Each structure stands twice: as C-alpha cells, then as structure tokens.
C-alpha cells in the first residue's frame, strides 16, 4: 500500500478547516441579517394585511353589504397614503363591486397560499406587470371576496440584492479563506519541515545541528528552544557516556591487567601453597575493587533513574549524621584526626535513609583521606535560609574553583588524588543522591580546605523522578 504523505494531508485539512470556518461565519452572519431585517419586514406587511382584512370582515353582513362596499371605497381613495390596494367582487360573476384593484384572472387567487388566521384569510405573493404584490384574500359568508394587497417590490428588490451581495461576499470569503489557509499551512508546516530536516541531519551524523529560532517568540520558537535544549542535553549525555566509557576502560584496565598477570605468573611457577595464597589474596583484592566500582555505578544508575524514590520517608537528619560520624570516629582516631560534630536537634527531611547515609559516609571518608593530616574536620547540621543544611569542612588541600563541577562527574580524579585508593565515583553518588532529594550540592573554599554543603528544601520535599 502506498504511504500517504502526512504533510499534504495536514496542509489540506488545515486549509479546509479554515474554509469551513470562514464560510460558516459568513453564512451565520447573513442568516442573522436576514432574520433581523427581512423576516421582521415580511411579518410587518403580513400583520398589516391581516389586520385590515379583519377590520373589513367585521363589517360584513349576509343581508347588507353596503358597509363593506363603503369601507373599501373610502380606503381605496387613500391608496396613495396607505400604500394598500383593495378589491371587492362577486365570486360567481367576478363583477367588481368596489376597490382600486382589478380582479385577477379566474382561479388566480385560488393557488395554495398561507393560511394566516382561523377565519380562512390566505396570504400569497404575486408578480403582476413586474411588480410584486403581497395579497391577503378573505372569502366572506356572502360568497363575495375581499382582497387587500400591498406593493412589496422595494422589499423584494432589497432581498434580491441581499442575496446577490451575499453570493459575492461568500465567493470573496471563499477565495480569501483558501488563500489564507494555503498561506498559513505553508508557513506553519514549513517550520515543521525545517525541524524535520534538522532531525534527519542529526540522524545522518550532524550532531551539532540545531533548529533556528526566530525573534517572534511564538509557540514554534518556544518549541524550537525546548527542542534545542533537548538536543544539547542529549549531546551532553552522549559525551558523558563516552567519557564514562573511556574512564571505565582506563580505570579497570589496571586491576584487570594485575589479575591476569598474577594468574599467568602463578600458572608459570611451581605450585607452592604460600605463593598461591598470596596470588589469590591479590586477585581477591583486585576483584573486590572491581565489584565496588560496579556497585557504585549501579547505585548511581538506580538513584538517577528514580528507582529508590518510593522508599523515601521523613528522617531525623541530625541523628542520621550523628550515626555516620560515630561510625567514622575510630578511623579518624587511627588517622590522628578529630571530627568536630555540631547539630541542631530534630531537623527533619524527607529522604532515603540508606542513600543519605551512604552519601554522608562518602563525604566523611573523602575528608579523612585528603585532610587527615590537618588534624580536624567539622560536620555541622543546621537550619539554613531555605531548609536544613548539612556541611562537612576540612583543612586539606581543597579543590580549585574551576574543577569543582568537574569532580562531580564519574571516574574523575584530580592529579593529587591519583595515588589515593578510590574509584572516582564517591562525589558522583553524592551529587545523584542530592538531586534525588531535591537538594543543592555546593563545593566552596574553606580557606584553606574544602567545604561541601547539602541544602535540603523546607517542608519534606517530594522525590525527584
């Protein structure tokens, strides 16, 4: 089956919709004019005729027809003033008894008309010598007919002109609607087509292509801005993935090479229990490092995907931090470092206990690794301007300002930490946990040293997904 072009289909439908809307507005407007001008004028004429017929009918008597003849004769004399025509004649002989209007041909007024009242008066429109007459006829009980007519040629001329003008206006509106519909569809769909070309060029390998943004700031420009932001974020994630892949290959190559070298050395040597045990210990240590690395990567992936957000609940941040500090106090004592802990009581946050504890542990462990020689580090829990805040400050070498965002990426290790054990994933996990909790992570200068602050929002925030 041949694939239909959605571009042409949308363009056609947009043009047809605009045509239908425009013609609908024109038709409704003309109907409103007709109902507001023509119909009331017709009703006024019919009411005048029926009222006059009723007045004359009230004068009729079976024995005396004089009052009717007299009334019609008097009314016929005022034709120039009233604009009405009258006729009163015998039905059988068609002899005119009174009036200023000749009786029509035989059966002319017997054509179907409009039954206007319960007494049998009928209304009809006739064309006599190119003039339109609206005629009301009443057959009297005396077998005589009374006809009252009014010349409605001006009204009919107005109606004809209204219809002709309506047709012209409708034709002009139709042409304008078609032209406007094609112009709008071409303009709007042209921008969509440009976006499609950009997408195809990106799929073709041109990763830096972006949708042009005009200065009109309309909905398409907003869509283009959001689309470009999506492309930028996608490019950033691709670059980050490439960098992470390279870092994984670089950081895991050394332990894997050591494992392979240890196994090959053991296989090429004579079997000795002590040597084999030493080799197995080295292999176990290297595989443990590998498992820790992959475990950290898995934890970061789970946090960033929001898989752990369902386990969030209200926690006492002060007590959680105190537990982490107590866990690391023996290690700090062994390294000759003191942990100064201060906390305001009962500062609650909504969070994941295990992940927050792991993030705290990573921060304290990093501070002990790089700043133990300074003699002390400070851990504070307090209420900040926007909510609870946790800060860990040390007196170590710190991190240069231009590299503070860089160290939050995966597998990033500065030159001064290359010889320190670790995977380069600790701060990445901390950043992911902070983002999951809607908290801000700030690295600042402690003069000397580094201060890391996690500021939680007030009011038990919902997890980010």
C-alpha positions in Angstrom: 0.0 0.0 0.0 1.3 3.4 -0.9 2.2 5.5 2.1 0.2 8.7 2.3 2.1 12.0 2.8 1.1 13.4 6.2 2.5 16.8 5.1 0.0 17.1 2.3 -2.8 15.7 4.4 -2.3 18.2 7.2 -2.0 21.1 4.8 -5.2 20.1 3.1 -7.1 19.6 6.3 -5.9 23.0 7.7 -7.0 24.8 4.5 -10.3 23.0 4.5 -10.9 23.8 8.2 -10.2 27.5 7.6 -12.5 27.5 4.6 -15.3 25.8 6.6 -14.8 28.2 9.5 -14.8 31.3 7.2 -17.8 30.2 5.2 -19.7 29.2 8.4 -19.1 32.7 9.8 -20.3 34.3 6.5 -23.4 32.1 6.4 -24.3 32.7 10.0 -23.8 36.5 9.6 -26.0 36.6 6.5 -28.7 34.5 8.3 -28.6 36.9 11.2 -29.0 39.8 8.8 -31.9 38.0 7.1 -33.6 37.1 10.4 -33.1 40.6 11.8 -34.1 42.7 8.7 -36.0 40.7 6.1 -38.2 38.5 8.3 -39.5 41.3 10.5 -40.3 43.4 7.5 -42.3 40.5 6.0 -44.1 39.9 9.2 -44.9 43.6 9.5 -46.6 43.5 6.0 -48.5 40.3 6.7 -49.7 41.7 10.0 -50.9 44.9 8.3 -52.8 43.0 5.6 -54.4 40.6 8.1 -55.4 43.4 10.4 -57.0 45.3 7.5 -58.8 42.1 6.4 -60.1 41.6 9.9 -61.4 45.1 10.1 -63.3 44.8 6.9 -64.6 41.3 7.7 -66.2 42.7 10.9 -68.4 45.0 8.7 -69.8 42.2 6.5 -73.4 41.1 6.9 -75.3 38.4 5.0 -78.2 40.9 4.1 -76.5 44.2 4.0 -73.2 44.5 2.0 -73.2 48.3 2.0 -70.9 48.8 4.9 -68.2 46.7 3.3 -68.5 48.5 -0.1 -68.4 51.8 1.6 -65.4 51.0 3.7 -63.5 49.7 0.7 -64.4 52.7 -1.4 -63.2 55.0 1.4 -59.9 53.1 1.8 -59.3 52.9 -1.9 -59.3 56.6 -2.1 -56.5 56.8 0.4 -54.2 54.4 -1.6 -51.5 57.0 -2.1 -51.3 57.5 1.7 -51.7 53.9 2.9 -49.9 52.1 0.1 -52.7 49.4 0.1 -54.8 48.2 -2.7 -58.4 46.8 -2.3 -60.8 44.7 -4.3 -64.4 43.6 -3.5 -66.2 41.4 -6.0 -68.8 38.7 -6.6 -67.1 35.2 -6.7 -69.7 33.8 -9.2 -69.8 36.7 -11.7 -66.4 38.2 -11.0 -68.0 41.7 -11.0 -66.0 44.2 -9.1 -68.2 46.0 -6.5 -65.6 48.3 -5.1 -61.9 49.0 -4.8 -58.9 50.2 -6.8 -57.6 46.8 -7.9 -59.0 44.8 -10.8 -59.9 41.2 -10.0 -57.3 38.6 -11.1 -57.9 36.0 -13.7 -60.1 33.1 -12.9 -58.6 30.9 -10.3 -55.5 33.1 -9.9 -56.1 33.6 -6.2 -57.1 30.0 -5.7 -53.4 29.0 -5.7 -52.1 27.5 -2.5 -51.2 30.3 -0.1 -50.5 30.6 3.6 -53.4 30.0 6.0 -52.8 33.1 8.2 -55.8 33.0 10.6 -58.6 30.8 11.8 -61.2 32.7 9.7 -59.7 31.5 6.4 -57.7 34.5 5.2 -54.9 33.4 2.9 -51.7 35.2 2.0 -49.7 34.9 -1.2 -47.2 36.8 -3.3 -48.0 37.6 -7.0 -46.0 39.2 -9.8 -48.2 41.5 -11.9 -46.5 43.6 -14.6 -43.1 43.1 -13.0 -44.3 44.3 -9.6 -44.6 42.1 -6.6 -47.8 42.2 -4.6 -48.4 40.7 -1.2 -52.1 39.7 -1.2 -54.5 38.8 1.5 -57.8 37.2 0.4 -60.9 36.6 2.5 -64.0 34.8 1.2 -67.0 36.3 3.0 -70.0 34.3 4.1 -72.0 36.2 1.4 -69.9 34.5 -1.3 -68.0 37.6 -2.0 -64.2 38.1 -1.8 -62.2 40.9 -0.2 -58.6 41.3 -1.3 -56.1 43.6 0.4 -52.7 43.9 -1.3 -49.5 45.9 -0.8 -46.7 46.5 -3.3 -43.6 44.9 -1.9 -41.4 45.4 -4.9 -38.9 47.5 -2.9 -38.6 44.8 -0.3 -38.2 42.1 -2.9 -35.6 44.2 -4.7 -33.7 44.6 -1.4 -33.9 40.8 -0.8 -32.6 40.1 -4.3 -29.7 42.5 -3.8 -29.0 41.0 -0.4 -28.8 37.5 -2.0 -26.6 38.7 -4.8 -24.3 40.6 -2.4 -24.2 37.5 -0.2 -23.1 35.4 -3.1 -20.4 37.9 -4.0 -19.3 38.2 -0.3 -19.3 34.4 0.0 -17.2 34.0 -3.1 -14.7 36.6 -1.9 -14.6 35.0 1.5 -14.1 31.6 0.0 -11.2 32.8 -2.1 -9.7 34.6 0.8 -10.1 31.6 3.1 -8.5 29.3 0.5 -5.6 31.7 0.0 -5.2 32.3 3.7 -5.4 28.6 4.5 -2.7 27.7 2.0 -0.5 30.6 3.2 -0.9 29.6 6.8 -0.4 25.9 6.2 2.7 26.6 4.1 4.1 28.9 6.7 3.4 26.7 9.7 4.2 23.4 8.1 7.3 25.0 6.5 8.7 25.4 10.0 7.8 21.9 10.9 9.5 20.7 7.7 12.7 22.6 8.7 12.6 20.8 12.1 12.2 17.5 10.3 15.3 18.3 8.1 17.3 19.2 11.2 16.3 15.8 12.8 17.2 14.0 9.6 20.6 15.7 9.5 21.2 14.8 13.2 20.3 11.2 12.4 22.7 11.4 9.5 25.6 12.3 11.8 25.5 16.1 12.0 25.3 16.2 15.8 25.8 19.9 16.2 22.8 20.9 14.0 20.1 23.0 15.8 16.7 24.3 14.9 16.8 28.1 14.0 14.9 30.3 16.4 13.2 33.5 15.1 12.7 36.7 17.0 8.9 36.4 17.1 8.9 34.3 20.3 5.8 32.4 19.3 4.9 28.8 20.1 7.1 27.5 17.4 10.1 29.4 18.7 9.3 28.0 22.2 9.2 24.5 20.7 12.4 25.1 18.9 14.1 26.4 22.1 12.9 23.3 24.0 13.9 21.0 21.2 17.4 22.6 21.1 17.7 22.2 24.8 16.8 18.5 24.4 19.5 18.2 21.7 22.0 19.9 23.9 21.2 17.6 26.8 21.3 14.6 24.6 24.7 15.7 23.3 25.9 16.2 26.8 24.7 12.7 27.9 26.4 11.2 24.9 29.6 13.0 25.6 29.3 12.0 29.3 28.6 8.4 28.3 31.7 8.4 26.0 33.8 9.9 28.8 32.5 7.4 31.3 33.2 4.5 28.9 36.7 5.7 28.4 37.2 6.2 32.1 35.9 2.7 32.9 38.2 1.2 30.3 41.2 3.2 31.7 40.5 2.6 35.4 39.5 -1.0 35.1 42.4 -1.9 32.8 44.9 -1.7 35.6 43.3 -4.1 38.0 42.3 -6.5 35.2 45.9 -6.5 34.0 47.1 -7.2 37.5 44.7 -10.0 37.9 45.8 -11.5 34.6 49.5 -11.1 35.4 49.0 -12.7 38.8 47.2 -15.7 37.3 49.8 -16.1 34.5 52.7 -15.8 37.0 51.1 -18.4 39.2 50.4 -20.8 36.3 54.0 -20.5 35.1 55.5 -21.1 38.5 55.8 -24.3 40.6 53.0 -24.9 42.9 53.7 -23.5 46.4 50.9 -23.1 48.9 52.2 -19.8 50.3 52.8 -18.3 46.8 49.4 -19.5 45.6 47.7 -18.0 48.7 49.4 -14.7 48.1 48.3 -14.6 44.5 44.7 -15.4 45.5 44.8 -12.6 48.0 46.0 -10.1 45.4 43.3 -11.4 42.9 40.7 -11.1 45.7 41.6 -7.5 46.5 41.5 -6.5 42.8 38.2 -8.2 42.2 36.8 -6.6 45.3 37.8 -3.2 43.9 36.1 -4.1 40.6 32.9 -5.1 42.4 33.0 -1.9 44.4 33.3 0.1 41.2 30.4 -1.7 39.5 28.4 -1.5 42.7 28.9 2.3 42.9 28.0 2.6 39.2 24.8 0.6 39.8 23.9 2.7 42.8 24.3 5.9 40.8 22.2 4.5 37.9 19.4 3.5 40.3 19.4 6.8 42.0 19.3 8.8 38.7 16.5 6.6 37.4 14.3 7.3 40.5 14.1 3.6 41.3 14.7 4.3 45.0 12.3 7.3 45.4 9.5 5.1 46.6 11.4 4.3 49.8 11.6 7.9 50.9 10.2 8.9 54.3 10.6 11.5 57.0 14.1 11.2 58.7 15.9 13.0 61.5 18.9 14.5 59.7 20.7 15.3 62.9 20.5 11.7 64.2 21.4 10.2 60.8 24.5 12.4 60.6 25.5 11.6 64.2 25.3 7.9 63.4 27.6 8.4 60.4 30.1 10.4 62.5 30.2 7.8 65.2 30.9 5.1 62.6 34.0 7.0 61.3 35.3 8.2 64.7 37.6 5.1 65.2 39.0 5.6 61.6 39.6 9.3 62.4 41.3 8.5 65.7 43.6 6.0 63.9 44.5 8.6 61.3 45.2 11.2 64.1 42.2 13.4 63.1 39.4 14.8 65.2 35.8 15.1 64.0 34.0 18.1 65.5 30.3 17.5 65.2 27.6 20.1 65.9 23.9 19.8 65.2 20.6 21.4 65.9 18.1 18.9 67.2 15.2 17.4 65.3 15.9 18.7 61.8 13.7 16.5 59.6 14.0 15.8 55.9 12.1 13.5 53.6 14.6 11.1 52.2 16.0 7.6 51.6 17.9 6.6 54.8 20.4 4.2 53.2 21.3 6.5 50.3 21.7 9.6 52.6 23.8 7.5 55.0 26.0 6.3 52.1 26.4 9.9 50.8 27.4 11.1 54.3 29.9 8.2 54.5 31.4 9.1 51.2 31.9 12.7 52.2 33.4 11.9 55.6 35.6 9.2 54.1 36.9 11.6 51.4 37.6 14.2 54.0 39.6 11.7 56.1 41.6 10.6 53.0 42.6 14.0 51.9 42.6 16.1 55.1 43.5 13.8 57.9 46.9 15.4 58.2 45.3 18.8 59.0 44.2 17.3 62.4 40.4 18.0 62.3 37.3 18.3 60.2 33.9 19.8 61.0 30.5 18.3 60.5 27.5 20.6 61.0 23.8 20.2 60.8 21.8 23.5 61.0 18.8 25.2 59.7 19.6 27.4 56.7 17.6 30.1 54.9 15.6 27.6 52.8 15.7 24.5 55.0 18.0 22.0 56.8 21.7 22.1 55.7 24.5 19.6 56.2 28.1 20.8 55.8 31.4 19.0 56.0 34.5 21.2 56.2 38.2 20.2 56.2 41.6 21.9 56.2 43.1 19.8 53.4 44.4 20.9 50.0 40.9 21.7 48.7 39.7 21.7 45.1 40.4 24.5 42.7 37.3 26.5 41.8 37.5 25.7 38.1 37.5 22.0 38.8 34.7 21.7 41.4 31.9 20.9 38.9 34.3 18.6 37.1 34.9 16.4 40.1 31.2 15.6 40.4 31.4 13.6 37.2 32.1 9.8 37.2 35.6 8.5 37.4 37.1 11.9 37.7 40.2 12.0 40.0 42.4 15.0 40.3 46.1 14.7 39.9 46.8 15.0 43.7 44.5 12.0 44.3 45.8 9.6 41.7 47.8 7.7 44.3 44.9 7.6 46.8 42.7 4.5 46.8 39.3 5.0 45.3 37.1 4.7 42.2 36.3 8.3 41.5 32.6 7.7 42.0 32.1 8.9 45.5 31.2 12.5 44.7 29.1 11.4 41.7 27.0 9.3 44.0 26.7 12.2 46.4 25.5 14.5 43.6 23.0 12.0 42.4 21.6 11.5 45.9 21.3 15.3 46.4 19.5 15.7 43.1 17.1 12.8 44.0 16.2 14.6 47.3 15.7 18.0 45.6 18.7 19.3 47.5 21.5 21.6 46.2 25.2 20.4 46.5 27.7 23.2 46.8 31.5 23.0 46.9 33.2 26.1 48.4 36.6 27.3 49.7 37.2 26.7 53.4 40.4 28.9 53.3 42.2 26.5 53.5 40.4 23.3 52.6 37.1 22.4 51.2 33.5 22.9 52.4 30.8 20.7 51.0 27.2 21.8 51.8 24.0 19.9 51.0 20.9 22.2 51.4 17.6 20.5 51.6 14.3 22.3 50.8 11.8 23.0 53.5 8.7 21.0 54.1 9.6 17.4 53.4 10.1 17.7 49.6 8.8 15.0 47.2 11.4 12.9 45.5 12.5 13.9 42.0 11.8 11.5 39.2 
